[in-house]
Each structure stands twice: as C-alpha cells, then as structure tokens.
C-alpha cells in the first residue's frame, strides 16, 4: 500500500496526517516491548492449551484481546460450556464499554464501519495514552483529524507488536520450555506499563478492589475469579466517580 493511499494525495493533508501518525507511534513506543512480551506469552499459551496452529492464528487475529484470550484458554482446555467461555470473555472486556463511551466525543461522528474498526484496534494502553493527551481538549476541539491519526499511529504500533510476537509464540510454542518463565516476565512488563496509568481516585479504588477480589476469588471454578475481579473493579471505580461527582455538586 502506497503512502498516497494511506495519507491522501494532497501533499499538505498527507504531511499533517503523517505527522500526527508519527506522534502517536512515538508516544506508544515505550509500551511496545511489554506488549510484545505479552503477545508472545499468549501465543505460546494458545498452543499449550490445545488449540491448533490455525485456531490460534485465527484467535489472535480476530479476537485481539489478550486478557480475554488468556481468560478463555483454561476454560477451553477444561471443556467448559461455550456459554461460560463467552460470558467470561464478555465480562473481562466490559471495560471497553467505558472506553467506547469516553472515545465517543472524538470518533462518534464517523460511519459505523469506521467506528467498528476503531473499536477493534482500541486497547487499554492506547486508550489511556490517547486520553492523557486529548482528555482535556474542549468539546469543540474533539474529533479533529489530528486526533484520529494520532490514535491510528498508536494503534498500528500496538497491533504490530502484539500480532508479530503472538504469531512468533504460536510458531515456537513447541520449542519454548516452561522453565523460561516467559509468563512471569510478561506480567512484570505489564505491571510496569500499567501502574503509571492508574491515576485519580476512581482508578486507584478500582485497581485495589480488583486485586483484592482476584486474590479472594482465586479458588473459584472455571477461573471465574478473574471475571469477578473485573466486575468488582469496574463497579468500585464507577461508584467512586459518582460519589466524587456528587461531592462536587455535579448533576
């Protein structure tokens, strides 16, 4: 695909779009290493859970949701009912409902298919970085072309890092011994990447609540402790936000 087809034929427009794209790519660059490590671990885990190579490739390309994939894999390996698997994946991804609501002022004016494509490429890291840059923009300045291409730049970097390393994990799954501890290395990377994003009381309360629930519910069957932690964390964060709004007198 030529640059003209990506950024447009008009030279001035193409320069603006390319500059915004590169700003997004540069902003997300520090997160690409832990993202790739997590993708590698997920790729290995899919094969070790019993998926075929074709199934694993289809899952990583179509689902593109590491937490939901890893939550579903033990259920698939344990022959859990399809309804339980789908419910678990849906609960784990409930946070994207909040993401969509927050991004609506920026991308809500696009056609439905373009919004669906933006939703496919939306990630936790991309969402946090986008709002950290444009969250304070006045309502009249939201939805500009520069914001879209900044998001596309971030999303492209994250997608490529995840998919390339996930495919590598799928290919090398049989040769990667469990003693390497890749899963623990990826978790450390995600912790280092996530902690700076926990800003504000609602986020702190939600993260702490999710951690406590995850520990207390670790013994639940079918790995439902993870789903309970997600629901508990989201509920706590939303309740905290509502309480703070009432204290500020926000209607």
C-alpha positions in Angstrom: 0.0 0.0 0.0 1.5 3.3 -1.1 1.7 6.4 1.3 -0.7 8.2 -1.0 -3.4 5.6 -0.4 -2.8 5.8 3.4 -2.4 9.5 4.0 -4.1 11.0 0.9 -2.9 12.5 -2.4 -2.9 16.1 -1.2 0.6 16.9 0.0 -0.3 19.3 2.8 -3.0 17.0 4.1 -0.7 14.0 3.9 2.0 15.8 5.9 -0.4 16.7 8.7 -1.7 13.1 8.9 1.8 11.6 8.7 3.0 13.9 11.5 0.0 13.0 13.8 0.6 9.3 13.0 4.3 9.5 13.9 3.4 11.4 17.2 1.1 8.5 18.1 3.7 5.9 17.2 6.3 7.7 19.2 4.0 8.1 22.2 3.3 4.4 22.4 6.9 3.2 21.7 7.8 2.6 25.4 4.9 0.2 25.7 5.7 -1.9 22.7 8.2 -4.2 24.5 5.9 -5.3 27.3 3.1 -5.6 24.7 5.2 -7.8 22.5 6.2 -9.9 25.5 2.6 -10.4 26.5 1.7 -11.3 22.9 4.5 -13.9 22.9 3.2 -15.5 26.1 -0.3 -15.5 24.8 0.8 -17.2 21.5 2.6 -19.9 23.4 -0.3 -20.4 25.8 -2.8 -20.9 23.0 -0.9 -23.9 21.6 -0.3 -25.3 25.1 -4.0 -25.1 25.8 -4.7 -27.4 22.9 -5.5 -25.1 20.1 -4.2 -26.0 16.6 -2.0 -23.6 14.8 -4.8 -22.4 12.6 -7.1 -21.9 15.5 -4.5 -20.0 17.4 -3.8 -17.7 14.5 -7.5 -17.1 14.0 -7.9 -16.3 17.6 -5.1 -13.8 17.8 -6.1 -12.0 14.6 -9.8 -11.9 15.1 -10.2 -11.7 18.9 -7.2 -9.4 19.5 -7.8 -9.1 23.3 -5.0 -10.6 25.4 -6.9 -10.7 28.7 -10.0 -12.2 27.2 -7.9 -14.8 25.3 -6.0 -15.8 28.4 -9.2 -16.0 30.5 -10.8 -18.2 27.9 -7.9 -20.6 27.3 -8.2 -22.5 30.6 -11.9 -22.9 30.0 -11.3 -24.2 26.5 -8.7 -26.6 27.9 -11.2 -27.8 30.6 -14.0 -28.3 28.0 -16.2 -25.7 29.8 -19.6 -24.9 28.2 -19.5 -22.4 25.4 -21.8 -20.1 27.3 -19.4 -19.9 30.2 -16.5 -19.1 27.9 -18.4 -16.4 26.1 -19.7 -14.9 29.3 -16.2 -14.9 30.8 -14.7 -13.1 27.8 -17.5 -10.6 27.7 -17.1 -9.8 31.4 -13.4 -9.4 31.1 -13.9 -7.0 28.2 -16.6 -4.9 30.0 -14.1 -2.1 30.4 -14.3 -1.5 26.7 -17.9 -0.2 27.2 -16.4 2.5 29.3 -13.6 3.1 26.7 -16.2 3.4 24.0 -18.2 6.0 26.0 -15.1 8.0 26.6 -14.0 7.9 23.0 -17.4 8.7 21.6 -16.9 12.5 21.6 -13.8 12.1 19.4 -14.9 9.4 17.0 -18.7 9.2 17.3 -19.3 11.2 14.1 -17.7 8.6 11.9 -19.7 6.0 9.9 -20.5 2.8 11.8 -18.0 0.6 10.0 -15.2 3.0 10.7 -16.2 3.1 14.4 -16.2 -0.7 14.4 -12.6 -0.7 13.0 -11.5 1.9 15.7 -13.1 -0.4 18.3 -11.2 -3.4 17.0 -7.9 -1.5 17.4 -8.7 0.0 20.8 -6.5 -1.2 23.6 -6.0 -0.4 27.3 -2.7 1.3 26.6 -3.9 3.2 23.6 -7.0 4.4 25.4 -5.0 5.7 28.4 -2.4 7.4 26.3 -5.0 9.0 24.0 -7.0 10.5 26.9 -3.8 11.6 28.6 -3.1 13.7 25.6 -6.5 14.8 24.5 -8.7 14.3 27.5 -8.6 18.0 28.5 -9.4 19.2 25.0 -12.5 21.5 24.9 -15.6 19.8 23.4 -15.4 21.9 20.3 -11.9 20.7 19.5 -12.7 17.0 19.9 -12.9 14.8 16.8 -10.2 16.5 14.7 -8.3 14.8 12.0 -5.0 15.1 14.0 -6.6 13.2 16.9 -7.7 10.4 14.6 -4.3 9.9 13.1 -2.6 10.1 16.5 -4.8 7.2 17.5 -4.1 5.3 14.3 -0.4 5.7 14.9 -0.6 4.3 18.4 -3.0 1.5 17.4 -0.7 0.5 14.5 2.3 0.2 16.7 0.5 -1.8 19.4 -1.2 -4.1 16.8 2.0 -4.9 15.0 3.9 -5.5 18.3 1.2 -7.8 19.6 0.5 -9.8 16.4 4.1 -10.3 15.4 5.1 -11.6 18.8 1.9 -13.6 19.2 2.5 -15.3 15.9 6.1 -16.0 16.9 4.8 -17.5 20.1 2.5 -19.8 18.1 5.3 -20.9 15.8 7.8 -21.5 18.6 5.3 -22.9 21.2 6.7 -26.5 21.0 10.3 -25.3 21.4 9.7 -22.9 24.4 10.2 -24.7 27.7 8.0 -23.7 30.6 11.1 -23.2 32.8 11.9 -20.0 30.9 9.3 -18.1 32.9 8.0 -16.0 30.0 4.6 -15.6 31.6 6.2 -14.0 34.7 8.4 -11.7 32.6 5.3 -10.6 30.6 3.4 -9.9 33.9 6.3 -7.8 35.2 6.3 -5.8 32.0 2.5 -5.2 32.1 2.8 -4.1 35.8 5.4 -1.6 34.9 3.3 -0.3 32.0 0.0 -0.2 33.9 0.9 1.4 37.2 1.6 4.8 35.7 -1.8 4.8 34.1 -3.6 4.3 37.5 -4.3 8.0 38.0 -7.1 9.5 40.0 -9.2 8.1 42.9 -11.6 6.1 40.8 -8.8 4.3 39.0 -6.9 3.6 42.3 -10.0 2.3 44.0 -10.9 0.1 41.0 -7.4 -1.3 40.8 -7.2 -2.1 44.5 -10.7 -3.6 44.6 -9.9 -5.8 41.5 -6.7 -7.0 43.1 -8.4 -7.9 46.4 -11.3 -9.7 44.7 -8.9 -11.6 42.5 -7.0 -12.9 45.5 -10.1 -13.8 47.5 -11.8 -15.4 44.5 -8.7 -17.2 43.1 -10.2 -20.6 44.1 -13.5 -20.3 42.1 -14.0 -22.9 39.5 -13.5 -22.2 35.8 -11.2 -19.3 36.6 -14.3 -17.2 37.4 -12.3 -15.3 40.0 -10.8 -13.2 37.1 -14.3 -12.3 35.9 -15.4 -11.4 39.5 -12.3 -9.2 39.9 -13.1 -7.3 36.7 -16.7 -6.7 37.6 -15.7 -5.7 41.2 -13.0 -3.3 40.0 -15.3 -1.6 37.4 -18.2 -1.3 39.9 -15.9 0.2 42.5 -14.4 2.7 40.1 -17.8 3.8 38.8 -19.2 4.1 42.3 -16.2 6.3 43.4 -16.6 8.5 40.3 -20.3 9.0 41.1 -19.5 9.8 44.7 -16.9 12.4 43.8 -19.3 14.0 41.3 -22.0 14.3 44.0 -19.5 15.9 46.4 -18.5 18.4 43.7 -22.2 19.1 43.1 -22.1 17.8 39.5 -25.7 16.9 38.4 
